[in-house]
């Protein structure tokens, strides 16, 4: 079992990064309830085993633990599952349901490797070096996947906005 300072650090990591970890796990699993369970499992294991001793990049390490645990949970089901529509991606005061829905659809359409990098970088606030550690790729590969994903998201969102604007101007 961890000592009190380790437990306090693990609790801080959970409070600080828990929502992003659940979102990341949801992007892998496709549902928030399983993602929440996995995040809790990881943190309970960290508390029980004291697994953060000697870890320098704790945030990246926790994301890697959640990723690996989630992947073990969903082996064989990777592609056929859609993301849970109830998972909030934006803070409630800023929540724009139409934009969130468009972003969700565009993000789901990305290849899995690009989607993971986007979620880790945007919501997990990991650097490309940290993402490289989590995904076992080079930092350049992580950065490239992010650039490709942003270009695809930009094109997709632009197309959705143009379709939406055309639809509003039509008379029925």
C-alpha positions in Angstrom: 0.0 0.0 0.0 1.2 3.5 -0.7 2.1 6.0 2.1 0.0 9.1 2.7 2.1 11.4 0.5 1.8 8.9 -2.4 -2.0 8.7 -1.9 -2.3 12.5 -1.8 -0.4 12.7 -5.1 -2.5 10.0 -6.7 -5.7 11.7 -5.5 -4.5 15.0 -7.0 -3.8 13.3 -10.3 -7.3 11.9 -10.3 -8.9 15.2 -9.5 -6.8 17.1 -12.0 -6.8 14.6 -14.9 -9.8 12.3 -14.2 -12.2 13.8 -16.7 -9.6 13.8 -19.5 -8.7 10.2 -18.6 -12.4 9.2 -18.8 -12.8 11.0 -22.2 -9.6 9.3 -23.5 -10.8 5.8 -22.3 -14.3 6.6 -23.8 -12.6 7.3 -27.1 -11.2 3.8 -27.0 -14.1 1.9 -25.5 -17.0 3.9 -27.0 -18.9 4.2 -23.8 -18.4 6.3 -20.7 -19.5 3.8 -18.0 -16.8 1.3 -19.0 -14.3 4.1 -19.3 -15.1 5.4 -15.8 -14.7 1.8 -14.4 -11.3 1.5 -16.0 -10.1 4.9 -14.7 -11.2 3.9 -11.2 -9.5 0.5 -11.5 -6.2 2.2 -12.5 -6.3 4.6 -9.6 -7.2 1.9 -7.1 -4.3 -0.1 -8.4 -2.0 2.9 -8.1 -3.0 3.4 -4.5 -2.8 -0.3 -3.6 0.5 -1.0 -5.3 2.2 2.4 -4.9 2.9 2.2 -8.7 4.1 5.8 -9.0 7.3 5.4 -7.2 10.2 6.2 -9.5 7.9 7.5 -12.3 9.0 11.0 -13.5 6.3 11.7 -16.0 3.3 10.8 -13.9 0.6 12.3 -16.1 1.8 10.4 -19.2 2.2 7.3 -17.1 -1.4 7.4 -15.9 -2.7 8.0 -19.4 -0.6 5.0 -20.5 -2.0 2.8 -17.7 -5.6 3.8 -18.6 -4.9 3.1 -22.3 -3.4 -0.3 -21.7 -6.2 -1.3 -19.3 -8.9 -0.1 -21.6 -7.3 -1.9 -24.6 -7.3 -5.1 -22.6 -11.0 -4.5 -21.8 -12.0 -4.0 -25.4 -9.9 -6.5 -27.4 -11.9 -7.7 -30.3 -14.5 -4.9 -30.1 -12.3 -2.0 -31.2 -14.0 -0.6 -34.3 -17.7 -1.6 -34.0 -18.6 0.7 -31.0 -19.7 4.3 -31.2 -18.8 6.9 -28.6 -21.3 7.5 -25.8 -23.4 10.6 -26.7 -23.8 11.6 -23.0 -20.1 12.1 -22.4 -19.6 15.9 -22.0 -16.7 17.2 -24.0 -17.0 20.9 -23.1 -17.7 22.6 -19.8 -21.5 23.1 -19.3 -21.5 26.9 -19.5 -19.8 26.8 -22.9 -21.7 23.8 -24.1 -22.9 24.1 -27.7 -24.7 20.9 -28.5 -24.8 21.3 -32.3 -21.0 22.1 -32.4 -20.3 19.3 -30.0 -22.3 16.8 -32.1 -20.5 17.9 -35.3 -17.1 17.6 -33.5 -18.0 14.2 -32.1 -19.0 12.9 -35.6 -15.9 14.3 -37.1 -13.7 12.9 -34.4 -15.3 9.4 -34.6 -14.6 9.4 -38.4 -10.9 9.8 -37.7 -8.6 6.8 -37.9 -8.1 5.4 -34.3 -4.5 6.4 -34.1 -5.2 10.0 -35.0 -8.2 10.2 -32.7 -6.1 9.0 -29.7 -3.5 11.6 -30.4 -6.1 14.4 -30.6 -7.8 13.3 -27.3 -4.5 13.0 -25.5 -3.2 16.4 -26.7 -6.4 18.5 -26.5 -8.2 17.0 -23.5 -5.3 15.2 -21.8 -3.0 18.2 -22.3 0.0 15.9 -23.0 2.9 17.0 -25.0 3.9 15.0 -28.2 6.8 13.5 -26.3 4.4 12.3 -23.6 1.9 11.0 -26.2 4.8 9.2 -27.9 5.5 7.4 -24.6 1.8 6.5 -24.1 1.3 5.2 -27.6 4.8 3.7 -28.1 5.6 5.8 -31.2 8.1 8.6 -31.9 7.3 12.2 -31.0 7.4 13.0 -34.7 4.8 10.3 -35.5 2.6 11.7 -32.7 2.9 15.2 -34.1 2.2 14.0 -37.6 -0.9 12.1 -36.6 -2.1 15.3 -34.8 -1.5 17.5 -37.9 -3.3 15.0 -40.2 -6.2 14.7 -37.7 -6.5 18.5 -37.5 -6.6 18.8 -41.3 -9.3 16.2 -41.5 -11.3 17.7 -38.6 -11.0 21.2 -40.2 -12.2 19.9 -43.6 -15.0 17.9 -42.0 -16.2 20.8 -39.7 -16.0 23.2 -42.6 -18.2 20.9 -44.7 -20.7 20.5 -41.9 -20.8 24.3 -41.4 -21.4 24.9 -45.1 -24.1 22.3 -45.2 -25.8 23.8 -42.2 -25.6 27.3 -43.6 -27.1 26.2 -46.9 -29.9 24.4 -45.1 -30.8 27.6 -43.2 -31.0 29.7 -46.4 -33.4 27.4 -48.2 -37.1 28.1 -48.3 -39.4 25.1 -47.9 
